[in-house]
Amino acid sequence: MPALDHQTRAVLITGAAGGLGQELTCGFAAAGWRVLAGYHHQLPPAATGVQPVRLDVTDTASVAEAFQTVAAQPGLAAVVNNAGLTADQPLWQLGEAEWDRVQQVNLRGVFLVCRAAAPLLAARGGGHILNLSSHSGRVGARGQANYAAAKAGVIGLTQSLARELGPQNIRVNAVLPGVLPTPMTAGLTPEQLAAFARANALNRLNDPAEVARFLVFLTTLANVSGQVFQLDSRVTPWT
Ligand SMILES: NC(=O)c1ccc[n+]([C@@H]2O[C@H](COP(=O)([O-])OP(=O)(O)OC[C@H]3O[C@@H](n4cnc5c(N)ncnc54)[C@H](OP(=O)(O)O)[C@@H]3O)[C@@H](O)[C@H]2O)c1
């Protein structure tokens, strides 16, 4: 366990007040990171070393303003693009507004934040960008064409940026966190959740705290970039 020094290195987490965002915020803070907790509406958890930063990832002006705060302090060493949104509908009911909104939060937001973060990470000699994608983006999901397309885009963005930013020692990886009991899945019925659990070899959903532990661990790896990590037990063909 590294010594707690919230001044040495900072991580920006988007959507820090969400179900997974709260675990990430607490997990990184407990591991000694100073957390710049990007929040949209609701405030993120208050803890030692956690600084709330208002950040709407879809809005260029909001991203620029948040990064003024981030850049005013030294030590940005990692960014977690965690903000996300679903608006599930079958194709024939999927409106353009739901399509656009899901692309804006899940994909455009990651692009805007990566573009703003890369120069700061490069100036520090490198760092980590961790992008939350989804199993839906890998295999598709009925009723989630908008979300699956956006999350597949996150994987392409991750792999491209890993190549582009590697020379600046910036590692860029994607994480598929598994189905989590968070506000995002609160609308699912017990039967739907049970079906998701049954699709796993271990017959259970994932735990946000376990995802947070994995992301903190990823930041300790110096030589891994451009990879996609799935954190559940849904077994699919290796490609
Ligand atoms: N839960 C799952 O089963 C699951 C599975 C696979 C992947 N994921 C991914 O994991 C990540 C975290 O999901 P979660 O389950 O923690 O979802 P969640 O509880 O719904 O939290 C999502 C967070 O994103 C924020 N957000 C939405 N629009 C935003 C915007 N324009 N700018 C900034 N923040 C915004 C929300 O803030 P407001 O509420 O204030 O708007 C909220 O804090 C997401 O990327 C999600 O797609 C989740």
The ligand as an SDF file (V2000), in Angstrom:
LIG
                    3D

 48 52  0  0  0  0  0  0  0  0999 V2000
  -23.9290   -0.1760  -14.4980 N   0  0  0  0  0  0  0  0  0  0  0  0
  -23.5920   -1.0910  -15.3820 C   0  0  0  0  0  0  0  0  0  0  0  0
  -24.1080   -2.2290  -15.3490 O   0  0  0  0  0  0  0  0  0  0  0  0
  -22.5830   -0.7860  -16.4510 C   0  0  0  0  0  0  0  0  0  0  0  0
  -22.2400   -1.7950  -17.3470 C   0  0  0  0  0  0  0  0  0  0  0  0
  -21.3020   -1.5330  -18.3290 C   0  0  0  0  0  0  0  0  0  0  0  0
  -20.7150   -0.2870  -18.4180 C   0  0  0  0  0  0  0  0  0  0  0  0
  -21.0790    0.6890  -17.5350 N   0  0  0  0  0  0  0  0  0  0  0  0
  -20.4410    2.0020  -17.6710 C   0  0  0  0  0  0  0  0  0  0  0  0
  -19.8310    2.3500  -16.4380 O   0  0  0  0  0  0  0  0  0  0  0  0
  -19.8670    3.7740  -16.2770 C   0  0  0  0  0  0  0  0  0  0  0  0
  -20.4900    4.1270  -14.9340 C   0  0  0  0  0  0  0  0  0  0  0  0
  -21.8310    3.6780  -14.9390 O   0  0  0  0  0  0  0  0  0  0  0  0
  -22.7520    3.6630  -13.6330 P   0  0  0  0  0  0  0  0  0  0  0  0
  -23.3780    2.3410  -13.5800 O   0  0  0  0  0  0  0  0  0  0  0  0
  -21.9930    4.1710  -12.4610 O   0  0  0  0  0  0  0  0  0  0  0  0
  -23.8790    4.7180  -14.0670 O   0  0  0  0  0  0  0  0  0  0  0  0
  -24.6550    5.7910  -13.1850 P   0  0  0  0  0  0  0  0  0  0  0  0
  -24.7630    5.3680  -11.7780 O   0  0  0  0  0  0  0  0  0  0  0  0
  -25.8930    6.0980  -13.9610 O   0  0  0  0  0  0  0  0  0  0  0  0
  -23.6710    7.0440  -13.2320 O   0  0  0  0  0  0  0  0  0  0  0  0
  -23.4090    7.7140  -14.4310 C   0  0  0  0  0  0  0  0  0  0  0  0
  -22.7900    9.0520  -14.0930 C   0  0  0  0  0  0  0  0  0  0  0  0
  -22.5370    9.7430  -15.3210 O   0  0  0  0  0  0  0  0  0  0  0  0
  -22.9140   11.0870  -15.1240 C   0  0  0  0  0  0  0  0  0  0  0  0
  -23.2440   11.8040  -16.3480 N   0  0  0  0  0  0  0  0  0  0  0  0
  -24.2860   11.6270  -17.1860 C   0  0  0  0  0  0  0  0  0  0  0  0
  -24.2750   12.5590  -18.1460 N   0  0  0  0  0  0  0  0  0  0  0  0
  -23.1880   13.3270  -17.9060 C   0  0  0  0  0  0  0  0  0  0  0  0
  -22.6300   14.4590  -18.5320 C   0  0  0  0  0  0  0  0  0  0  0  0
  -23.1920   15.0200  -19.6280 N   0  0  0  0  0  0  0  0  0  0  0  0
  -21.4830   15.0030  -18.0300 N   0  0  0  0  0  0  0  0  0  0  0  0
  -20.9130   14.4680  -16.9320 C   0  0  0  0  0  0  0  0  0  0  0  0
  -21.4030   13.4110  -16.2850 N   0  0  0  0  0  0  0  0  0  0  0  0
  -22.5330   12.8560  -16.7670 C   0  0  0  0  0  0  0  0  0  0  0  0
  -24.1410   11.0200  -14.2340 C   0  0  0  0  0  0  0  0  0  0  0  0
  -24.3660   12.2750  -13.6090 O   0  0  0  0  0  0  0  0  0  0  0  0
  -25.8590   12.9090  -13.5390 P   0  0  0  0  0  0  0  0  0  0  0  0
  -26.7380   11.8130  -13.0110 O   0  0  0  0  0  0  0  0  0  0  0  0
  -25.6650   14.0440  -12.6050 O   0  0  0  0  0  0  0  0  0  0  0  0
  -26.1960   13.3190  -14.9430 O   0  0  0  0  0  0  0  0  0  0  0  0
  -23.7090    9.9370  -13.2530 C   0  0  0  0  0  0  0  0  0  0  0  0
  -22.9830   10.5040  -12.1870 O   0  0  0  0  0  0  0  0  0  0  0  0
  -20.6330    4.3180  -17.4830 C   0  0  0  0  0  0  0  0  0  0  0  0
  -19.7350    4.7340  -18.4800 O   0  0  0  0  0  0  0  0  0  0  0  0
  -21.4170    3.1150  -17.9590 C   0  0  0  0  0  0  0  0  0  0  0  0
  -21.7740    3.2070  -19.3090 O   0  0  0  0  0  0  0  0  0  0  0  0
  -21.9900    0.4760  -16.5540 C   0  0  0  0  0  0  0  0  0  0  0  0
  1  2  1  0
  2  3  2  0
  2  4  1  0
  4  5  1  0
  4 48  2  0
  5  6  2  0
  6  7  1  0
  7  8  2  0
  8  9  1  0
  8 48  1  0
  9 10  1  0
  9 46  1  0
 10 11  1  0
 11 12  1  0
 11 44  1  0
 12 13  1  0
 13 14  1  0
 14 15  2  0
 14 16  1  0
 14 17  1  0
 17 18  1  0
 18 19  2  0
 18 20  1  0
 18 21  1  0
 21 22  1  0
 22 23  1  0
 23 24  1  0
 23 42  1  0
 24 25  1  0
 25 26  1  0
 25 36  1  0
 26 27  1  0
 26 35  1  0
 27 28  2  0
 28 29  1  0
 29 30  1  0
 29 35  2  0
 30 31  1  0
 30 32  2  0
 32 33  1  0
 33 34  2  0
 34 35  1  0
 36 37  1  0
 36 42  1  0
 37 38  1  0
 38 39  2  0
 38 40  1  0
 38 41  1  0
 42 43  1  0
 44 45  1  0
 44 46  1  0
 46 47  1  0
M  CHG  2   8   1  16  -1
M  END
$$$$
